[in-house]
Amino acid sequence: MSSAPTPANVSVDRVAKMIDHSLLRPELTVTEVGAGCELALRYDVASVCVKPADVPFAASVLAGSDVMVGTVVGFPHGSSTSRIKAAETAAALSDGAREIDMVINIGWLRQCRDDDVLADIEAVVREATDVARVKVILENAYLDTDEKVRGCLLAVQAGADFVKTSTGFAPGGATLDDLRLMRATVPPGVGVKAAGGVRTLDLLLEMAEIGVTRFGATATADILDDLRARSTETADNHGCNTRPTR
């Protein structure tokens, strides 16, 4: 996409607002979640993505900022019933979440139970309508090409705002081939989120060129510090390094 950030036109602020800082590891303490939220505030990212139990705390830390609180539903296996996923969503919204990353029922998709997958996503979208964005996690590591395409199309049909590659807890994460496929499958108004293995600035920019609009990352500080350092170096190189002639 022509408007995608590249090394020539990118800014730290722009890239920061494409990152969901991930705080989903099961062993994270409340203290560590708090530190992650402070990092998100410092870098002014798009959101933090925390475990459901951490949503009220994250919302209190981020109150008054434009860093959103996101959380996960049916995580990480997607095997909760649709009723429970809807209830999880309602509770998360009540606690202050404004972005919901839900995992589809992977087995249903692989079994071609598309009507059930659609209803599952719709149950979450209905709860979130007018309150939060919904990102649908396909968990591509378990899917073939046809299943990835059908998953994207079902997410679009259900009214989701994003399709997302991975939870970060499966055998594989985001790949360039998958992201190209997803971007080509969903319409321009639906975002594509890469998650799982996005650890460097160069990879993030390469994915952005494909048309990825959001990134789940734990290496947020490393990515943005690298960009800031490169931006400073570029600015220095454009300075006046020659003596004036008479």
Disulfide bonds with the S-S distance in Angstrom:
none
